[in-house]
Amino acid sequence: MSYTIEQLTAIESAIASGELVVKSETGRMIEYRSMSDLIKARDVIKNALEQSGTLTKRRKYSYISRGNR
């Protein structure tokens, strides 16, 4: 199945707000059973978009603080 950035954005917004209902760009309402299911759906969509090249992986950087010198 082909996913869109808009679908990913809608799911991420639902996660951020704590909602279990996501409205698609076509107006269809999807209700997830739990936040865990919503997060799994986000991961599936995100991975598919990254594999298709639509979304690039973000690099994670770690910074080490050496304190006040």
C-alpha positions as CSV (number, residue, x, y, z in Angstrom):
1,M,0.0,0.0,0.0
2,S,1.2,3.5,-0.8
3,Y,1.2,6.0,2.1
4,T,1.4,9.7,2.1
5,I,3.1,12.3,4.2
6,E,-0.4,13.6,5.1
7,Q,-1.3,10.3,6.6
8,L,1.9,10.3,8.7
9,T,1.2,13.8,9.9
10,A,-2.4,13.0,10.9
11,I,-1.2,10.0,12.9
12,E,1.6,12.0,14.6
13,S,-0.9,14.7,15.5
14,A,-3.3,12.2,17.0
15,I,-0.4,10.7,19.1
16,A,0.6,14.2,20.3
17,S,-2.9,15.1,21.3
18,G,-3.7,11.7,22.8
19,E,-6.6,11.1,20.4
20,L,-7.4,7.6,19.1
21,V,-9.4,8.8,16.1
22,V,-7.6,9.9,12.9
23,K,-9.4,11.6,10.0
24,S,-7.9,11.0,6.6
25,E,-7.6,13.5,3.8
26,T,-10.7,11.9,2.2
27,G,-12.7,12.5,5.3
28,R,-12.7,8.9,6.5
29,M,-12.5,8.4,10.3
30,I,-10.3,5.6,11.6
31,E,-10.5,4.8,15.3
32,Y,-7.6,2.8,16.8
33,R,-8.0,0.5,19.8
34,S,-5.1,1.9,21.8
35,M,-2.2,4.3,21.7
36,S,0.1,1.3,21.1
37,D,-1.8,0.5,17.9
38,L,-1.6,4.1,16.8
39,I,2.2,4.1,17.3
40,K,2.6,0.8,15.4
41,A,0.6,2.3,12.5
42,R,2.9,5.4,12.6
43,D,6.0,3.2,12.5
44,V,4.6,1.1,9.5
45,I,3.8,4.3,7.5
46,K,7.1,6.0,8.4
47,N,9.1,2.9,7.4
48,A,7.3,2.6,4.1
49,L,7.8,6.3,3.3
50,E,11.5,6.0,4.2
51,Q,11.9,2.8,2.0
52,S,10.2,4.5,-1.0
53,G,12.4,7.6,-0.7
54,T,9.5,9.9,0.1
55,L,10.8,10.5,3.6
56,T,14.5,10.6,4.5
57,K,15.7,9.2,7.8
58,R,16.8,11.8,10.3
59,R,20.2,11.4,11.8
60,K,20.4,11.4,15.5
61,Y,23.2,13.3,17.1
62,S,24.5,13.0,20.6
63,Y,26.3,15.8,22.3
64,I,28.6,15.3,25.2
65,S,28.8,18.0,27.7
66,R,32.2,18.5,29.4
67,G,30.8,20.8,32.0
68,N,31.8,24.3,32.7
69,R,35.5,24.9,32.0
